[in-house]
Amino acid sequence: MMDDNKKRAHAPQLAGSQAGTDEITAHVQARILAEALPHMIRYDEQTVVIKFGGNAMGDEELANAFAQDVVYLKQSGVNPIIVHGGGPQIAKMLAKLSIASEFVNGLRVTDKPTVEVVEMVLAGGINKEIVSAINRQGGKAVGISGKDANLMIATRITEMHDPTSNIMKAVDIGYVGDPKYVNPHIVDVISDSDLIPVIAPVAMSPDGETLNVNADSFASALAARMKAKRLLLLTDVAGVLDGDNSLISTLTVAEARGLIRDGIISGGMIPKVEGCIEVVEAGVEAVVVIDGRVPHCVLLELFTEHGVGTLVGQENRIS
């Protein structure tokens, strides 16, 4: 402490250029803190569910920045809950094992051998890599899956919306689940301590079958059940774009529905935005489709005025 006091006392007496640099640095740091503190207070002891996936998982620098963000959130009094994907890693392992992959409306057809590989890659490989990354940054992460303590009970998907005919059609895509019941007790126990839960989106069926659950769907169901303050969906795009391909920073539920109806929101963004609407209507304050390609995107979104995606919320709760 004595040494620190001496350094502060002598700072004004440094040579002109160095003193100026130090003053500028101090003012920049103060401005950053002044901007961040109101946000930190806003999220104090609040739950934030983060779906981690896409390029951010495959890029070492982005993955390390994400791990740092998560640790800073926890140290700041926020309760971060991580749900991760792993599509590219699953595809790589299936190819290595000569197991063919087929997709229906973006979901992988998952037979018995495939679901075993999915669980191995998600709950075994990727989950522990993320846990290790967070721990290397000074956090205390714990890896679990939706099967632990019956966190997630899902049922097989037997019908899906056909984008061509705009009607529901029967499908058989194997061991792919739709979240039906969430018991967040194990997540609450972990989050109430100094630990950070990292969850693989593998669930159990009522009959005890292992089911592969889309990570967005898993994170959305968990956030809704826990009435999280925010759900962040890391993606490989800037966010929701308007007709001129410009980023839309905020959307009310009504506006989002209107953009879907008018065809401005189209393709794969439709189910993502529809999922955002469902989560907001279930009680989550807001959902953010966030650009995971931006380093430290989580901190930028939560602790600054500079969002890096599209926020979807109720009209009287957008901020």
C-alpha positions in Angstrom: 0.0 0.0 0.0 2.9 2.4 0.9 4.4 1.8 -2.6 1.2 2.5 -4.3 0.7 5.8 -2.5 4.2 6.9 -3.4 3.5 6.2 -7.1 0.4 8.2 -7.0 2.0 11.1 -5.2 4.9 11.3 -7.6 2.8 11.0 -10.8 2.3 14.8 -11.3 6.1 15.3 -11.1 6.9 13.1 -14.1 8.4 14.6 -17.2 5.9 16.5 -19.3 5.2 14.0 -22.1 4.9 11.1 -19.7 2.8 13.1 -17.3 0.4 14.0 -20.1 0.2 10.4 -21.2 -0.6 9.3 -17.7 -3.2 12.0 -17.3 -4.9 11.0 -20.6 -4.8 7.3 -19.5 -6.3 8.1 -16.2 -9.1 10.2 -17.7 -9.9 7.4 -20.3 -10.0 4.8 -17.5 -12.3 7.1 -15.4 -14.6 7.6 -18.4 -14.8 3.9 -19.0 -15.6 3.2 -15.4 -18.2 6.0 -15.3 -19.9 4.4 -18.3 -19.7 0.9 -17.0 -20.8 1.4 -13.4 -24.5 2.1 -14.0 -24.7 -1.1 -16.1 -22.8 -3.1 -13.5 -25.3 -1.9 -10.9 -28.2 -2.8 -13.2 -27.0 -6.4 -13.6 -25.8 -6.9 -10.0 -27.1 -10.4 -8.9 -29.0 -10.8 -12.1 -29.0 -13.9 -14.3 -27.7 -13.7 -17.8 -27.9 -16.7 -20.0 -25.4 -16.8 -22.9 -25.5 -19.2 -25.8 -21.9 -19.6 -27.0 -21.3 -20.9 -30.5 -20.2 -20.1 -34.1 -16.9 -18.5 -35.0 -16.4 -17.4 -31.4 -15.9 -21.1 -30.4 -13.6 -21.9 -33.3 -11.3 -18.9 -33.0 -8.8 -19.1 -30.1 -8.5 -15.3 -29.6 -12.3 -14.9 -29.6 -12.7 -17.9 -27.3 -10.2 -16.4 -24.8 -11.9 -13.0 -25.0 -15.2 -14.7 -24.3 -13.8 -16.6 -21.3 -12.4 -13.3 -19.9 -15.8 -11.6 -20.3 -17.5 -14.4 -18.4 -15.0 -14.2 -15.5 -15.4 -10.4 -15.4 -19.2 -10.8 -15.3 -19.0 -13.2 -12.3 -16.5 -11.0 -10.5 -18.9 -8.0 -11.0 -21.8 -9.7 -9.3 -23.6 -11.0 -12.4 -24.6 -14.7 -12.6 -23.6 -15.9 -16.1 -24.9 -19.2 -17.3 -23.3 -20.6 -20.5 -25.0 -22.9 -22.9 -22.8 -24.0 -25.8 -23.3 -25.4 -29.3 -20.8 -27.5 -31.3 -22.2 -28.2 -34.8 -18.8 -28.0 -36.7 -17.0 -30.1 -34.1 -19.8 -32.8 -34.3 -19.6 -32.8 -38.1 -15.8 -33.2 -38.0 -16.1 -36.2 -35.6 -18.9 -37.8 -37.6 -16.8 -37.5 -40.8 -13.8 -39.0 -39.0 -16.0 -42.0 -38.0 -17.5 -42.2 -41.5 -21.0 -41.5 -40.3 -23.1 -39.6 -42.8 -25.0 -36.4 -41.8 -28.4 -35.3 -43.1 -30.3 -32.1 -42.2 -34.0 -31.3 -42.1 -34.8 -27.6 -41.8 -31.4 -26.9 -40.2 -31.6 -29.8 -37.6 -29.3 -32.8 -37.9 -31.0 -36.1 -38.4 -29.7 -38.0 -35.4 -29.8 -41.8 -35.2 -28.5 -43.9 -32.3 -24.8 -43.9 -33.4 -25.0 -40.2 -34.1 -26.5 -39.2 -30.8 -23.7 -41.1 -29.0 -21.2 -39.1 -30.9 -23.1 -35.9 -30.3 -23.1 -36.5 -26.5 -19.4 -37.4 -26.6 -18.4 -34.3 -28.5 -20.7 -31.8 -26.6 -20.6 -33.1 -23.1 -17.1 -34.5 -23.2 -14.9 -32.6 -25.5 -16.3 -29.1 -26.1 -17.8 -28.6 -22.6 -14.5 -29.3 -20.9 -12.6 -27.0 -23.3 -14.8 -24.1 -22.4 -14.5 -24.9 -18.7 -10.7 -25.0 -19.0 -10.7 -21.7 -20.9 -12.7 -20.0 -18.2 -10.6 -21.5 -15.5 -7.4 -20.3 -17.2 -8.8 -16.8 -17.0 -9.2 -17.0 -13.2 -12.8 -18.3 -13.1 -14.2 -21.4 -11.5 -16.3 -23.1 -14.2 -18.2 -26.4 -13.8 -19.3 -28.4 -16.8 -22.7 -30.2 -16.9 -25.3 -31.3 -19.4 -29.1 -31.1 -19.5 -29.1 -34.7 -18.2 -27.6 -33.8 -14.9 -30.1 -33.6 -12.1 -32.9 -33.7 -14.7 -32.1 -30.2 -15.7 -33.8 -30.6 -19.1 -36.5 -33.0 -20.1 -37.2 -33.0 -23.8 -39.5 -34.9 -26.2 -38.7 -36.1 -29.7 -39.5 -33.7 -32.5 -42.1 -35.3 -34.7 -43.3 -32.4 -36.8 -41.8 -29.2 -38.2 -42.9 -26.1 -40.0 -42.3 -26.5 -43.7 -41.1 -23.1 -45.1 -42.2 -24.0 -48.6 -45.8 -24.9 -47.9 -46.1 -22.9 -44.6 -47.7 -25.8 -42.8 -46.6 -28.3 -40.2 -45.4 -31.6 -41.5 -44.6 -34.9 -39.8 -40.9 -35.7 -39.7 -38.7 -38.4 -38.3 -35.3 -37.0 -37.4 -34.4 -39.4 -34.7 -33.0 -38.5 -31.3 -33.6 -34.7 -31.6 -35.4 -33.1 -28.8 -37.7 -30.1 -28.1 -37.4 -28.8 -24.5 -40.5 -29.5 -22.5 -39.6 -29.3 -18.8 -36.7 -27.4 -17.1 -35.6 -28.0 -13.5 -33.0 -25.3 -12.9 -32.2 -26.5 -9.3 -28.6 -27.6 -10.2 -27.9 -24.4 -12.1 -29.2 -22.3 -9.1 -26.9 -24.2 -6.7 -23.9 -23.6 -8.9 -24.7 -20.0 -9.7 -25.4 -19.1 -6.0 -21.7 -20.0 -5.3 -18.6 -18.6 -6.9 -18.9 -21.2 -9.7 -19.9 -20.7 -13.3 -22.2 -23.3 -15.0 -21.3 -24.4 -18.5 -24.0 -26.5 -20.0 -24.0 -29.0 -23.0 -27.4 -29.1 -24.8 -28.0 -32.8 -24.3 -31.3 -33.7 -22.6 -33.2 -36.7 -21.4 -36.6 -37.9 -22.7 -39.3 -39.0 -20.3 -38.4 -42.6 -21.3 -34.7 -42.1 -20.5 -33.5 -41.6 -24.0 -30.6 -39.2 -24.7 -31.8 -36.4 -27.0 -29.8 -33.8 -29.0 -31.3 -30.3 -28.4 -30.5 -27.3 -30.5 -28.4 -24.9 -28.4 -30.5 -21.9 -29.1 -33.7 -23.7 -28.1 -32.0 -25.1 -25.0 -30.7 -21.7 -23.9 -34.1 -20.1 -24.6 -36.0 -22.6 -22.6 -33.6 -22.2 -19.7 -33.6 -18.4 -19.8 -37.4 -18.4 -19.9 -37.7 -20.8 -16.9 -35.2 -18.8 -14.9 -36.7 -15.4 -15.8 -33.2 -14.2 -16.8 -32.5 -10.5 -17.1 -31.0 -11.1 -20.5 -30.5 -13.9 -23.0 -27.5 -13.4 -25.4 -27.4 -15.5 -28.6 -23.9 -15.3 -30.1 -24.0 -15.6 -33.8 -21.9 -15.2 -36.9 -23.8 -12.3 -38.2 -24.1 -8.6 -37.2 -27.7 -9.1 -36.0 -31.1 -8.5 -37.6 -30.8 -6.4 -40.8 -33.4 -4.1 -42.4 -34.3 -3.8 -46.0 -31.1 -1.9 -46.8 -28.9 -4.5 -45.0 -28.3 -2.1 -42.1 -28.2 -3.3 -38.5 -31.4 -2.9 -36.5 -30.2 -2.1 -33.0 -33.6 -2.6 -31.2 -36.9 -4.3 -32.0 -40.1 -4.5 -30.0 -42.0 -7.8 -30.2 -44.6 -6.0 -32.4 -41.9 -4.6 -34.7 -40.2 -8.0 -35.0 -43.5 -9.7 -36.0 -44.1 -7.0 -38.6 -40.7 -7.5 -40.2 -41.3 -11.2 -40.4 -44.7 -10.6 -42.0 -43.3 -8.1 -44.5 -40.5 -10.5 -45.5 -37.7 -8.2 -44.2 -36.7 -10.9 -41.7 -36.3 -14.0 -43.8 -34.6 -17.4 -44.0 -32.7 -18.7 -41.0 -33.3 -15.5 -39.1 -37.0 -16.2 -38.9 -36.9 -19.0 -36.3 -34.2 -17.2 -34.3 -36.3 -14.0 -34.0 -39.5 -16.1 -33.4 -37.6 -17.8 -30.6 -36.6 -14.3 -29.2 -40.2 -13.3 -29.2 -41.3 -16.4 -27.3 -38.6 -15.9 -24.7 -39.5 -12.2 -24.1 -43.2 -13.1 -23.8 -42.2 -15.8 -21.2 -40.7 -13.1 -18.9 -37.1 -12.5 -20.0 -36.6 -8.7 -20.1 -34.8 -8.8 -23.5 -32.9 -11.1 -25.9 -30.0 -10.0 -27.9 -28.8 -11.5 -31.2 -25.2 -10.6 -30.7 -22.2 -10.6 -33.1 -19.9 -13.2 -31.6 -17.1 -12.2 -34.1 -16.5 -9.0 -32.1 -13.9 -9.5 -29.4 -15.3 -9.0 -25.9 -18.8 -8.7 -27.4 -20.5 -9.8 -24.1 -18.9 -7.0 -22.1 -19.6 -4.4 -24.9 -23.3 -5.4 -24.9 -23.9 -5.5 -21.2 -21.5 -2.9 -19.7 -21.4 -0.1 -22.4 -23.8 1.9 -24.5 -22.4 0.3 -27.6 -24.4 -2.8 -28.4 -23.1 -5.3 -30.9 -26.3 -6.9 -32.1 -30.1 -6.6 -32.2 -32.0 -6.3 -28.9 -35.6 -7.7 -28.9 -37.9 -6.8 -26.0 -41.3 -5.5 -25.0 -42.0 -1.9 -26.0 -42.0 -0.6 -22.4 -38.9 -2.6 -21.4 -36.4 -1.9 -24.1 -33.3 -0.1 -22.9 
